[in-house]
Amino acid sequence: MARRAGLRPERLSRIVRRIEIPRADEFVRIASVFGVSLDELAYGPEGLPKGGLSRLAAELESLASPEVIAGLAALLQLLALGIKSLSKTSVPASSPRRP
């Protein structure tokens, strides 16, 4: 598994045992190797629990510096704007998408 994810076995072992946190690129590769979504890898098959976003935000606030929190807030605002713009221009589910 480690080789398929492009990781050293020791690194994957430390990630699985929650001794180390994977980088974003490692997280994506691990999810791909296991054939699961990023959400499922992070939160299990049930996904983010109800109210989980609030708990996740509180956990991040306790772990990160004010500068990191400000950067994450800015990224989330950009993500929300992107989602809003996509929802205004998205093709209805019944219509075929064009490349």
Secondary structure, DSSP 8 states (H G I E B T S, - for coil): -TTTTT--HHHHHHHHTTSS---HHHHHHHHHHHT--HHHHHH-TT-S-TTHHHHHHHHHHHHS-HHHHHHHHHHHHHHHHHHHHHHHH---TTS----
